[in-house]
Each structure stands twice: as structure tokens, then as C-alpha cells.
Amino acid sequence: PLVELTPPPWLMYRYVRVVHVNSAAFALFGAPNSAHLLGKPTHEFLHPDSRMAQTERLKLIQTKGAALSMTEARFLNVDGTPIDVQIQGTAIVYQGQPAIQVAIHDVSALKAQQAALQRMEHVDMLTGLPNLVLLTDRLQQAMAHAKRSHQRLAVVFLDLDGFKAVNDGHGHEAGDYL
């Protein structure tokens, strides 16, 4: 399976501090127990790339009391390692006080797989060199840039004559190396 199906970690925020966690949450954040998370300001767990968007989402939940749809974000575990997550928040009452319950699903493995697939799409697996798909993309970008900046663009194509003779005479390994 691409994603391990485990109970989602959840946190409840009150005054933007963590007030309750389940065991999946401290496992996700790499904390040995809940004491490493409880009472901490939520911004300590937000990756700088996600801090502004998630702060705005928290404000919406607090002011409107609404549940917000699932979104992707980056968090930080207790040692500072980034975690890619899907997150959803809902306004609730916890111990008689307004709070926000947050469901967090770790999608780090899925993101890593997507990056690997994208790399495979753009790189020849045998040589590690950029392939035709990447060349086409970069060439289109270069042509657009040249057009915008009123510059010329030169494309050079090299062809190896007699390449079949290398494979036939020295083997495919020599041809691959060449």
C-alpha cells in the first residue's frame, strides 16, 4: 500500500497551544510522550513554508467557528525534520473552553514517491541524464524566455556516427558508458 492506514493523529488547540494529543500524534511528531507536545505553541510545529497559511486557517476557525476542508501543509517534528501532512481543523468545545480539533495524516511517504516518479519521468534510468521529456520542457522554457527578452537561442544537436559499431564491437556496456 502507498499509505499505511493508521488512526489519524489529532491535536486540540486552545489559545493556539496544544492542550491534548493522542499517541499517534506524538509518534508522528517524534516525541517520546505527550509531555513534549502539551502546552507548546502550535507555531513551533509549523514549517516556515506553511506558517502563514495555517495561521490564517486557525484564525478562520477561531473567528467563524467553522470546520475547514482538508489541505496539505508541512509541519516539523520535535527534532526539526519536515513532515508533509494533510490537515483538517474543526472548532469544538474542550473542557468547557473553545478549542480546535485537528486531524493530521502523514503523507511524507506519498510525497517522496511522487518526487521519485517525477524524477523517473525526466531522467533516463540507465544513464541518469535528462531525457527527451525534460529536454522538451527546458527547450520550451528557453524559447519563451528568448522571445520575452528579445534574444536569440541556439540549439546544437550532436550525432554519433558509427555508434552501432561500438555496441557490436565492444558490447552494450561500452556503448552505455559512451
C-alpha positions as CSV (number, residue, x, y, z in Angstrom):
1,P,0.0,0.0,0.0
2,L,1.1,3.6,-0.7
3,V,-0.1,4.9,2.6
4,E,-0.3,3.0,5.9
5,L,-3.8,3.1,7.3
6,T,-3.5,4.1,10.9
7,P,-5.7,6.1,13.2
8,P,-5.1,9.8,12.3
9,P,-3.1,11.9,14.8
10,W,-5.1,14.7,16.2
11,L,-4.4,17.7,18.4
12,M,-6.7,20.1,20.1
13,Y,-5.6,23.7,20.2
14,R,-6.8,26.3,22.8
15,Y,-5.4,29.8,22.5
16,V,-3.1,28.3,19.9
17,R,-1.4,26.0,22.3
18,V,-1.6,22.2,22.3
19,V,-3.9,21.0,25.1
20,H,-4.4,17.3,24.2
21,V,-2.8,14.7,22.0
22,N,-3.3,11.1,21.2
23,S,-0.5,8.5,20.9
24,A,-0.5,8.7,17.1
25,A,0.2,12.4,17.3
26,F,3.4,12.1,19.5
27,A,4.5,9.3,17.3
28,L,4.1,11.5,14.2
29,F,6.0,14.3,15.7
30,G,8.7,12.1,17.0
31,A,8.1,12.9,20.7
32,P,8.7,10.2,23.3
33,N,5.5,11.1,25.0
34,S,2.7,13.7,25.2
35,A,4.7,15.9,27.6
36,H,6.9,17.0,24.7
37,L,3.9,18.5,22.9
38,L,1.4,19.6,25.6
39,G,1.4,23.4,26.3
40,K,3.6,24.1,23.3
41,P,2.6,26.9,20.9
42,T,1.4,25.5,17.6
43,H,3.7,27.6,15.5
44,E,6.6,25.5,16.9
45,F,5.3,22.6,14.8
46,L,4.6,24.6,11.6
47,H,7.2,24.6,8.9
48,P,8.1,28.1,7.7
49,D,6.6,27.4,4.3
50,S,3.2,26.6,5.9
51,R,3.2,29.0,8.8
52,M,1.2,31.9,7.2
53,A,-1.4,29.7,5.5
54,Q,-2.0,27.6,8.6
55,T,-2.2,30.7,10.9
56,E,-4.9,32.1,8.6
57,R,-6.8,28.9,8.7
58,L,-6.6,28.8,12.5
59,K,-7.9,32.4,12.7
60,L,-10.9,31.4,10.4
61,I,-11.8,28.5,12.6
62,Q,-11.5,30.6,15.8
63,T,-13.5,33.6,14.4
64,K,-16.1,31.8,12.4
65,G,-16.3,28.5,14.4
66,A,-16.3,26.6,11.1
67,A,-14.8,23.4,10.0
68,L,-12.3,23.8,7.2
69,S,-11.7,21.4,4.4
70,M,-8.6,19.1,4.2
71,T,-5.5,20.8,2.9
72,E,-1.8,19.9,2.6
73,A,0.8,21.5,4.8
74,R,4.3,21.0,6.1
75,F,5.0,20.5,9.8
76,L,8.1,20.0,11.8
77,N,8.6,17.1,14.2
78,V,10.4,17.8,17.5
79,D,13.9,17.4,16.0
80,G,13.0,19.9,13.2
81,T,12.6,17.3,10.4
82,P,9.9,18.4,8.0
83,I,6.7,16.3,7.7
84,D,4.3,16.5,4.8
85,V,0.7,16.2,6.0
86,Q,-2.9,16.6,5.2
87,I,-4.7,18.6,7.8
88,Q,-8.2,19.5,8.7
89,G,-9.4,21.6,11.6
90,T,-12.8,21.9,13.4
91,A,-14.0,24.2,16.1
92,I,-15.1,22.3,19.2
93,V,-15.6,22.8,22.9
94,Y,-12.9,21.0,25.0
95,Q,-13.3,21.0,28.8
96,G,-15.8,23.8,28.6
97,Q,-13.5,26.1,26.5
98,P,-13.4,26.8,22.8
99,A,-10.7,24.8,21.0
100,I,-9.8,23.4,17.6
101,Q,-9.6,19.7,16.9
102,V,-7.1,19.0,14.2
103,A,-6.8,15.7,12.2
104,I,-3.4,15.2,10.7
105,H,-2.4,12.5,8.2
106,D,1.2,11.9,7.4
107,V,1.7,11.9,3.6
108,S,5.5,12.2,3.6
109,A,5.9,8.7,2.0
110,L,3.4,9.6,-0.7
111,K,5.2,12.9,-1.4
112,A,8.6,11.0,-1.7
113,Q,7.0,8.5,-4.1
114,Q,5.6,11.4,-6.2
115,A,9.0,13.1,-6.3
116,A,10.7,9.8,-7.4
117,L,8.1,9.3,-10.1
118,Q,8.6,12.8,-11.4
119,R,12.4,12.2,-11.4
120,M,11.8,9.0,-13.4
121,E,9.7,10.9,-15.9
122,H,12.5,13.4,-16.6
123,V,15.7,11.3,-16.2
124,D,17.0,8.3,-18.2
125,M,17.2,5.5,-15.6
126,L,20.2,3.9,-17.2
127,T,22.5,7.0,-17.5
128,G,20.9,9.4,-15.0
129,L,20.9,12.0,-17.8
130,P,18.0,14.3,-18.6
131,N,15.6,12.6,-21.1
132,L,13.6,13.9,-24.1
133,V,10.7,14.9,-21.8
134,L,12.9,17.2,-19.7
135,L,14.8,18.5,-22.8
136,T,11.4,19.4,-24.4
137,D,10.3,21.2,-21.3
138,R,13.6,23.1,-20.9
139,L,13.7,24.0,-24.6
140,Q,10.2,25.4,-24.4
141,Q,11.1,27.5,-21.4
142,A,14.3,28.7,-23.1
143,M,12.4,29.6,-26.3
144,A,9.7,31.5,-24.3
145,H,12.5,33.4,-22.3
146,A,14.3,34.3,-25.5
147,K,11.1,35.6,-27.1
148,R,10.2,37.7,-24.0
149,S,13.7,39.1,-23.7
150,H,14.2,39.6,-27.5
151,Q,17.2,37.4,-27.5
152,R,18.3,34.6,-29.8
153,L,18.5,30.9,-28.9
154,A,20.9,28.4,-30.4
155,V,20.2,24.7,-30.3
156,V,23.1,22.3,-31.1
157,F,22.5,18.6,-32.0
158,L,25.3,16.1,-31.8
159,D,25.0,12.8,-33.6
160,L,27.5,9.9,-33.0
161,D,28.3,8.2,-36.3
162,G,29.0,4.5,-36.1
163,F,27.5,4.1,-32.6
164,K,26.2,0.7,-33.6
165,A,29.7,-0.4,-34.3
166,V,30.7,0.4,-30.7
167,N,27.9,-1.8,-29.3
168,D,28.7,-4.6,-31.8
169,G,32.4,-4.5,-31.4
170,H,32.8,-3.7,-27.6
171,G,29.4,-4.7,-26.2
172,H,26.4,-2.8,-24.9
173,E,28.1,-2.0,-21.6
174,A,30.8,0.0,-23.6
175,G,28.0,1.7,-25.6
176,D,26.1,2.6,-22.4
177,Y,29.3,4.0,-20.9
178,L,29.9,6.0,-24.1
